[in-house]
């Protein structure tokens, strides 16, 4: 039995506390020790060069030998890409075995396995479960040979040029010694993160020790303890927050660390001065910081982007899809949580209040001045700022809006959030006024019409109309209004802008064939969001308002849209259209019921309007069922009015870790099998989208009425498994703004069952897409869309990620653009008037056609 004595520091005599502490410690220790797989780190290395060919034929003579030096000690398995070389029509099963050996350089066999040749799959990797510890300083050999074979149909190994990796040059009969080739190989390494486990165990004991300690201090000593804890707490909480911020504690420069320390400390002191309760205020601050850090951790994990100030308004939407994301423990999460518990326990031992009011006022005044100074200097910071002097820039603390993850990693979560606070409010354009809106309107009226497509494409199409009509191609009649169907496909992209990769099945064969046909416009589409933020892509398409004019991280659907706003459905309604929005999921997401009413949609079809018999893929209604609903709405339309359908799909929404039995994952990455299972699940979903489109367009190809379909992806899917990094060859946090732009691209096409131009658009951002669509319907356009077409001529890419002018020059933000023509400012002025003015909104600019611009002479038909 422990003998308690009255000392300044002693163990508590509270038996209930002892029992609770011991019980909690045992539970946590059992989790840490017996659930040790949490601390297991796995890494798959793909050894792949250029010019892969199945030329390493195993003909039963000398074996194929591939030497290598392991990167890590423990190898789980080795995979070799094989080719069967079976002749077409041969129904006989191949005979013999493939003999695999892992040996030391002196020939001693460490592992061997025989695989029947008949079990080898063509053009796929064959796995050998080695499970051996090797010496990373030594060289080893992979030996492959065939035994007991009959005939010449023996397998081959895929060979490619040797590149800097674990593998050295391969040797096999017939290969020149100077060829410098290697086998296409994958090696899975694993190791236990024992340092993290040991740190976790030590933190458990440390937390337990502090929990049972009792402090009986004098008033002066209690003050000294509290002040010491207060000065230490910023370091501890900074460590916790930055562990959860991409494990970036040690990625900060010294100035960034100092700024963070001062910021944390000032927050603690200011709140102490205000409430004069150190324990209460510090626990509250730490809890808030930890909560935001946890949110940031999972947002980075699931979507690949850090937390933003406006994320609080998206919580309801996030909860709608949260069931499809899985929370997994990690060493970082465990250590950060234990450190947080440690911080609370330390604070619980401190009881302190500032006695003299004069001291409170003096300390509080100094801290308020300091925090205002910090906030203003941080908000004044912007990458490539043109100010003559910026303290934070001189210190190297810059707000890199082009790469948010890098911004948070280098500057720290709290500092980065403060720097982003400058984007909280939407500012009026510099010279905005009602008179200026009038001047922009007069300028539009005096201009020729502009087109998104090049003039030569328009002319060529117009000149060939009579010939195509004579050949039986359907022409849109004067005044005839087509059915317009717009599909924003959740997370759809072919990922080709990120990098090249090969799949065992074609990912989008139908769309590839569609692009070769008549009456199709297509291309890559630049968007303003990555990994999420569907509502912002929807906003840009339906309104033509670019997110480049809005604060970083803002969500117009939940912040800015009021009772009436200009939009595609509102304009089409003025043209006599029925307007219907379709989303096969919960209606509440992104405030859509209210927004759709403001945009003049007649009806909103949500998951409640789909029957129980509809098809689900994973836990979402499939694209095929969503498109069947479009067909159903088309068939049930009022024949007196043309129809506009806007469909936001759900099938491809993350996460991509589903094990649902109704999902058949059949697409594999040929060069990285099983390394990126989430990516393979996504690619399978994208292939299903392609198949569903074939059915939809097949149906509307055979209807008598004119129909035009616009299809586009809202954003690139979030892949937090390292797939993008593998394709790009570097970490996302290390990408430049221009390199990040490739992660902000999807795909689009416009198809019609009547005559429209065929063209691949080289550059276009989402804010221009609805105007491009309307220009293919034969309708005259509102003045706002005419200005949008004019802006495209000068700035074909206008996104929150960056702006490209017509010469290909890139700018990080609209503030960096010289805008010699003034059209960007005019675009901004009308965007502001459209969205933020209620009484002074010039509705005739956005909602109706009140004048028809003159065509250029080169466009006037002879």
HELIX and SHEET records of a PDB file:
HELIX    1   1 UNK A   15  UNK A   34  1                                  20    
HELIX    2   2 UNK A   36  UNK A   39  5                                   4    
HELIX    3   3 UNK A  117  UNK A  119  5                                   3    
HELIX    4   4 UNK A  194  UNK A  212  1                                  19    
HELIX    5   5 UNK A  219  UNK A  243  1                                  25    
HELIX    6   6 UNK A  249  UNK A  251  5                                   3    
HELIX    7   7 UNK A  254  UNK A  275  1                                  22    
HELIX    8   8 UNK A  278  UNK A  303  1                                  26    
HELIX    9   9 UNK A  309  UNK A  314  5                                   6    
HELIX   10  10 UNK A  315  UNK A  321  1                                   7    
HELIX   11  11 UNK A  322  UNK A  324  5                                   3    
HELIX   12  12 UNK A  331  UNK A  348  1                                  18    
HELIX   13  13 UNK A  357  UNK A  379  1                                  23    
HELIX   14  14 UNK A  391  UNK A  395  1                                   5    
HELIX   15  15 UNK A  404  UNK A  411  1                                   8    
HELIX   16  16 UNK A  413  UNK A  420  1                                   8    
HELIX   17  17 UNK A  421  UNK A  423  5                                   3    
HELIX   18  18 UNK A  434  UNK A  445  1                                  12    
HELIX   19  19 UNK A  455  UNK A  463  1                                   9    
HELIX   20  20 UNK A  465  UNK A  470  1                                   6    
HELIX   21  21 UNK A  509  UNK A  514  1                                   6    
HELIX   22  22 UNK A  534  UNK A  543  1                                  10    
HELIX   23  23 UNK A  547  UNK A  549  5                                   3    
HELIX   24  24 UNK A  556  UNK A  559  1                                   4    
HELIX   25  25 UNK A  568  UNK A  574  1                                   7    
HELIX   26  26 UNK A  589  UNK A  591  5                                   3    
HELIX   27  27 UNK A  592  UNK A  598  1                                   7    
HELIX   28  28 UNK A  607  UNK A  609  5                                   3    
HELIX   29  29 UNK A  623  UNK A  635  1                                  13    
HELIX   30  30 UNK A  677  UNK A  700  1                                  24    
HELIX   31  31 UNK A  723  UNK A  728  1                                   6    
HELIX   32  32 UNK A  732  UNK A  734  5                                   3    
HELIX   33  33 UNK A  737  UNK A  740  1                                   4    
HELIX   34  34 UNK A  741  UNK A  744  5                                   4    
HELIX   35  35 UNK A  766  UNK A  768  5                                   3    
HELIX   36  36 UNK A  769  UNK A  774  1                                   6    
HELIX   37  37 UNK A  783  UNK A  794  1                                  12    
HELIX   38  38 UNK A  814  UNK A  816  5                                   3    
HELIX   39  39 UNK A  823  UNK A  836  1                                  14    
HELIX   40  40 UNK A  843  UNK A  846  1                                   4    
HELIX   41  41 UNK A  857  UNK A  859  5                                   3    
SHEET    1   A 2 UNK A   9  UNK A  11  0                                        
SHEET    2   A 2 UNK A 213  UNK A 215 -1                                        
SHEET    1   B 4 UNK A  40  UNK A  47  0                                        
SHEET    2   B 4 UNK A 185  UNK A 192 -1                                        
SHEET    3   B 4 UNK A  74  UNK A  83 -1                                        
SHEET    4   B 4 UNK A 124  UNK A 128 -1                                        
SHEET    1   C 4 UNK A  40  UNK A  47  0                                        
SHEET    2   C 4 UNK A 185  UNK A 192 -1                                        
SHEET    3   C 4 UNK A  74  UNK A  83 -1                                        
SHEET    4   C 4 UNK A 132  UNK A 133 -1                                        
SHEET    1   D 5 UNK A  40  UNK A  47  0                                        
SHEET    2   D 5 UNK A 185  UNK A 192 -1                                        
SHEET    3   D 5 UNK A  74  UNK A  83 -1                                        
SHEET    4   D 5 UNK A 156  UNK A 161 -1                                        
SHEET    5   D 5 UNK A  53  UNK A  57 -1                                        
SHEET    1   E 5 UNK A  40  UNK A  47  0                                        
SHEET    2   E 5 UNK A 185  UNK A 192 -1                                        
SHEET    3   E 5 UNK A  74  UNK A  83 -1                                        
SHEET    4   E 5 UNK A 156  UNK A 161 -1                                        
SHEET    5   E 5 UNK A 181  UNK A 183 -1                                        
SHEET    1   F 5 UNK A 109  UNK A 116  0                                        
SHEET    2   F 5 UNK A  97  UNK A 104 -1                                        
SHEET    3   F 5 UNK A 140  UNK A 147 -1                                        
SHEET    4   F 5 UNK A  64  UNK A  68 -1                                        
SHEET    5   F 5 UNK A 167  UNK A 171 -1                                        
SHEET    1   G 8 UNK A 603  UNK A 605  0                                        
SHEET    2   G 8 UNK A 578  UNK A 583  1                                        
SHEET    3   G 8 UNK A 643  UNK A 648  1                                        
SHEET    4   G 8 UNK A 483  UNK A 489  1                                        
SHEET    5   G 8 UNK A 707  UNK A 713  1                                        
SHEET    6   G 8 UNK A 745  UNK A 752 -1                                        
SHEET    7   G 8 UNK A 520  UNK A 526 -1                                        
SHEET    8   G 8 UNK A 759  UNK A 761  1                                        
SHEET    1   H 2 UNK A 616  UNK A 617  0                                        
SHEET    2   H 2 UNK A 620  UNK A 621 -1                                        
SHEET    1   I 3 UNK A 797  UNK A 798  0                                        
SHEET    2   I 3 UNK A 803  UNK A 804 -1                                        
SHEET    3   I 3 UNK A 810  UNK A 811 -1                                        
END                                                                             
